[in-house]
Amino acid sequence: MNQLAKMLEQLRKNTSDYEMTQRVLTQAIIQVLQSQRILGEILLQVPRRVVQEQDATLGLFWQKDQIELRVVPQKLAELRSDEVVILLEHEALHLLWQHPLRYANSPTPELVQLATDIAVNQYLPEVPRETMTLEKLQRYLQRLILPHQDSSSYLRLLKNLSDQDRQKLRRKGKRGADQDTQAKSSQVVQETHQGWQLGDAQPTSGIQQLRLAQFKKILHQAYMNTPKKDRGLLPGDILTTLLKPQINSRFTWQQLVSRQVGTLAAGREEAAYRFNRRQPWRMELPGSVSRLVPRVLVFVDNSGSVTDDELEKILSQISYLANSDHLPVEVYPFDARVHSEHYQRIENGNRVIFHRVGGGGTSFQCIFDFLHDRHINPTNSLVVIMTDGWGEQKINPYNFHQVDWLVTGSVTDLSLQRPVGRILSLKKEIK
C-alpha cells in the first residue's frame, strides 16, 4: 500500500480532519509531479480549500479574481488513491487550457462540460468516472471525430448536432456514463464544472484581466519550474499552450500573415475560358473563377547559429498560426540547402515535429531556387522565412514579393542588402 492509500485510510476514519484532507491532496500532487511534472507544477500554484457542501468531490471555483480547487473530505475518502491522482491530472488539464476562464458563464454549460472533458481526457491514461471521452462520443454518434482538437472545436460540433444525434446523447446521459458505471457514479460524483459559472454576476473587464493574468502567471511559472528534460516529453499541443502566454500581444506577425493570406485568397478573378454568368450570350465578356487558396510555405533556418531553444519556440508558433487560422502550412528546414525530404504539412490540429536537420551554413538563395525549380506561383504564394539573419548579401528572388522575413534577433541582423517583402523581429518572442 502506497503512502497516499494509507492517508486515505486515515481520512476515512475521521472525515472531519481538514488537515489530513490537505495532506492527502499534497501527497496526491507529489505523485502527479512524478508522472506528469508539468501538471503537478500547475496544481502546486492553485489554492486548495476544504468544504462541506459541493455536488462533487473536486471542482475548480472562482473566488473573485482567483481560481481555487475545492474538495469535500467525505467524498474524497471514498476514492481509491489512483482515482485521486487521475482526478487531479484532469483538473490540471482544465487549468492548462484555461477552461474555467474561457467558458465562465457559458449559455450552454452542459455542452461545455462534454466538450472540455473530451478535450482533456485524451491526454490521460485513465479518465475520471462519468466524464465524456472521445471514444464514447464516437460510439454514441457512430462516426469518426478528429482527435486532439481544442475544446472549442468539440463544442462547435456538439452545438451543430442534428436533433436525432442530440437524442442519442440525451439517452446515454448528460455526462456520457455507461450503464455499467452508473451505479458507481451515483455513489460519488468525482468532478464538477459548476464553479465555472458565476450566476447572474457578470465579471467586469478589470476582473477578467486579473483572471487572465493569474492564469498566465500559473502556466509560465509551471513551465519554468519544469526541467528541460521533462519539457521535451510534452505533447505539442501542451507545449504550444505553455509557450503562448510568453508571446507579446503587441507583436502581431501572425496577424500580418493572416491578413496577407486573406488578401491573396479573397475575391474572384476573370477567366476568358468561362462564360459570363450574367450575360452568357455575350462572348466578348469574360467569366470569373474563385481565386485559389494561396500556399503558405515556411522555411525554418536550421543552421548552426540558431539554437535548439529558438527552433523549438519558432516551430510551436508555426503550429499555433496554422491551427488558429485553419491554414494549411508547408514547413521546410533549410541551411545551405532546402531539406525537402523533411517537409511537413501542418493542418487540422497537427503540430510541427521538432528535430534539427543539417546545421551547416545559411543560404537564402537556395530557398528561391527551390521555389523557382518547383514552379510555385509567386502571385499566389506566401513565403515565410524564419532565420537568425546571417547569410549572403544578394539574391535573385525570381519575382517572389510576398515574403516575410522573421528574424530571431534585430531586423538589422538580416544580411541582405535589398531584401524583398517585410522584415520583422522575433526577439521579444523567444527571449
N, C-alpha and C positions, 0 to 999 in steps of 0.2 A: 504493500500500500504506500503510495507516494505521500509527500508532505501535504499536498492540497487535499487529498482524500481524508487524511487524518484530521485536518482542520474542519472539514465539512462534518465529520462525525461529531466533533466537539460542538459545532454550531447547532446540530440537530438536538443536542441535549439542552441547549439554552438559546433559543432563537431571539431572545431579547438582548443578547450580548452584542451591542453595536460595535464594540472594539474588535471582537472576534470576526464580525462581518467584514470590517475594513481589512483585517489581516488576511481573510480568505481572498478578497479581491486583490490585495497586494501580491499574494503568493501566486494567484492565477495569472496576473500580469507578468510576473517573473517567468512563468512557463511560456507565455506568449513571446517574450523577449528572446527566449531560447530557440523558438521555432520560426517566428516571424518578427525579426528585430524591428523593422520599421513600424509595424502595428503596435508593438509594445511601447515604443518611444512615443507614439501618438497618445496612447492611453495614459502614460505617466503624467502627461501635462493637463489632463482633464480632471477637474474637481469631482470627488465622489461623495454622494450623500446617501445616508441610510434613512429610509422612510417606511411607514407602516401601511399606507394606503396607496395602491397602484394596481393597474389592471394586468401587470405582467412582472416577471422577475426583474428585468433590466429595462432601462429606457433612457434615451437622451432627451433632456428637457432644457428649455430656455429659462434662465433666471436673470431677467432684464437683458443685459448685453452679453451674458456669459452662458456658455453651454456647459452642462454638468451631467454626470452619469448617476442615475438614481437606482437604488436596489432595495428590494424587500427581503429582509433576512429570512422570514418564514418560507418564502418561495425559493430563495437561493439554497436553503438547506435541503430541499427536495431533489436537487440536481446532482448528477454524478460529476466528478472532477473534470472529465473530458468535455462534458456539456458546458461547464462554466467557461473553459478555455475557448471553445468554439464560439460561444455566445459573445465573449469579449472581442474576439477577432472580427466577428460580424459587425459589432458596433464600431470598431476602429475603422473598418472599411467605409461605413456610412460617413464617418468624420473625414476620412481621406478625400472623398468626393463631395464633401460639403452638403450632403443631402438635407440635414436639418435647416440649413440656411437657404438653399435653393428652393425648397418646397415648403417653406413656412407659410401657413395659412393657404395651402392649395385648395381650390374648389373641389378637387377630386381626391381626397386623402386615401380612399380605398385603392384607387388605381395607382397612386404614388407608392403606396406600401408594396403592391405587387411588383411594380417596375423597379424600384430601388432594391428590393430583395433579390430579384432576378439578376440584377447587375452585380451585386456584391457576392452572392453565393457562388458565382463561377470561379472565384479566387480562393475558395475554401475546400479542403479535402473532405470535410463533412459539413452539414448545414444544420442550423437550429430547427427543431421540430416546428411544424405548422407554418414554415416560411416557404414562399413560392420559389421555384427553381426554373431554369430554362428547360430542363428535361420534362418537368411536369407540364409546363405551358405548351411545349411541342406535342406532348401526348394528348392533352386536352383538345387542342385545336387541330391536331393531326396534320401538321405541316412543319417544315423546317424553318427555323428562325436564326438569323446570324448571331453567332456568339460574340462575347466581349465587346458589346456596344455600350455606349453611355446610357444611363438610366432614362434620359430624355427620349432616346430612340424607342425604348420599350414602352414608355408612357404614351408616345405618339401611336405606336402600334395598338395598344390597348384601347385608346380613345377612338380609333378608327375601325374597331371590330364590328362586324355585322351583328344584327340582333340575335341571329342564331348562335354565333360564337360566344356572345355575351351570356346567353342562356346556358351554354356548356360550362363556362366558368362559374356561373352562379350556382349551378347544380353541384359542382365539385366543391363549393365552399369558397368564401371570400378569400381565405388565406391559402387555398390550394392544398388543403390537407387531405391525405388519402384516408380511406375508411379504416385501414388497419392501424392508423396512428391517432384517430380521433379520440379514442378512449384515454390515451396518454395525454393528449393535448388538453382535454377537459380538466385534468388534474392541475396543471400549471402551464400558463401561457408564458413562454420564455421572454418574448420581446414585444415592446410597444413603440408605435410611432406617434402616439398622442401628444407627446411632449413637443413635437414639431409645430403643432397647431397652437395658435395664440388666441383663439376665440374671437371675440369682436374687436380686440385691441390690435390695431394696425401699427407696426413699428414705424417710427419716424426715420427719415433718411439718415439722421445722425446716429441713431442706434444701429441701423443697418450697416453703416460704415464701421462702427466699432466692432460689430459681429464679424464682418468680413476681415478686419484687421486681426482679430483674435484667431480666426481660422488660418490666416496666412502665417501668423507667428507660430502656431502649433505645428503646421506642416513644415515650415522652414527649419524650426528647431529640431523636429524629428529627423529630418533629412541630414542635418549637420551632425546629430548625435549618432547616426548610423555609420559604422565603419565602411570604408570604401569597398572592402572585400564583400560586404553584405549588399551594398548598393548594386553591384554587378549582377546579383541574383534576382533583382526585382523585375517583374514583368514590365514591358514597355509602356503599357497604359498607366501603371502606377508611377513609373519614373517620370513620365511626361507631366502628370498631375503635380508631383512634388517639385518639379523644376518650374512649372508655370507661375507660381507666386513670386519667383525671383525676377520675372520679366518686368521691366519698367513699362508701366501702362502708357507712358507718354511716347514710347518708341513704337512706331506703327509700320514697320516694314511688312508685316503680314497683311495689314490693311492695304498697303500700297500694292502688293502683289494681287490681292483680291480685286482691287479696283481696275488694275491693268487687265486682268483676265476678264472682268465684266465688260470692259470696253472692247476687247477683242472678240468676245463671243456674242455681243448684243446685236440686235437688228438683223436685216436681211441684205443680200447683195444681188445686183442684177445678173441675169444669165440669159444670153442670147439664144440658148438652145431650149428655153422654156417659153411656153405661150404666156401672154399676159392674161391673168385670170379674169380681170375686169372687162377687157376688150379683146377676146381671143381671135376675133376676125381681123384685127389689125396686125399684120405680120411684121410691121416695122417696129412695133413696141416690144421690148424685151420683157421676159418674165422675171421672177426672182426666186431665190432659194435661201433657206436659212443658212446663216454663216456658221461654219463648223466650230465646234468647241475647240479652243486652242490647246496645243500641247504645252505643258509646263515641264521643262527639263531643268533639273537641279544638278549642278556639278559641285562636288564637295572635295576640297583640297585635302589630299592625304599625304602631302609632302612631310618631310621630317620636321619642319619648323612649326607644324600645327600639333598641339599636344592632344593626348587621348581625352583629357577632360573637356577641351574645347570641341573636339569632334563629337563626343557623346552628347553634349548640350545642344550643339547645332542640329544633330540628327533628331533629337527629341522635338525641337522647334519645327522641323520639317514635317514630322508626323502630326503635330498639332495643327499646322497650317492645312495639310491635306485633308484631315478629318473634320476640322471645324467648318471648312468651307465646301466640303464634299468635292474636292478637286482631285482628279487622278494626276498623280505626280510621278515623273520618272526620275530616279536618282542614280547618278553615275559618279563613282570615285575617280579622281584623276591626280596625277603628279606631273611627270614628264610626258605621259600619255593618258588617254581616257581608257579606263579599265572596264570596257563594256561587258566583259564576261561576268562582272559582279553587279550588273544592273539590277535595280529593284523598282517595282511598280507599287506605289502606295495608294490604296483606296479602300473604301468600305470598312474602315476601322482598323486596317493593317498598320503595323508600326515598322519603322526602319530598323533593320537588324544591325547592331553596331559591331563592326570589325574593321581593322585597319588593312588597307590594301596598298601595296607599293611602299612609298616612303622616301622616294628619291627627290630630285629637284622639281621645280614648278615650271610648267609651260602653259600659258593661256592660249597660244596659237593652236595647240592640239585640240582644244575644245571646238574652236570654229572650223578647223579642218574636219573634225568628226561630224559636225552638223552639215557641212557642205557635202562631204562624201556620202552621207546618208540621205541626201536630197530632202532635208527637212525645210519646210516652207518658212521663210523668215517673217512673212507678214502674218502668219497665223500661229506663231510660237513665242512663248516667253521663256527666256533663258535666265536662270538664277545661278550665279557663281559665288560660292562661299569659300573664302580664302583668307590667308594672312596678308596677302597683297604682294608678296615678293615673287617676281617673275621678270619676263622681258619688258622692254620699254615700248616696242612697236609690234602691232599685229595686223593681220588682214581679217576684218570681221565678216567678209562675204555678205554685205548688206543686212546683217543682223543688227537691228537697232533696239529691239525690245529686250534689253539686257539689264539686269540688276546685279550690281557688284556688292556683296555683303562682306565687309572686311572685318576681321576679328579685332583689329586694333583701330587706329585712327584712319580717317578717309585719305589722309596724306600718305599712308603706307603703301597705297597701290602704286606699283612701279610704272604702269603705263603712262605715257605722256599725254595721249589724247584718247582716253577710253570712251567707247560708245555706251549709251544708256545712263543709268543713275548709279551713284556710289553712296552707300550707307554704311554706318559703323555699327558693329555688334558689340562694341566694347562694354557698354553698360549691361548687356545681357549675359555675358559669360565671365563676369568678374568673380 
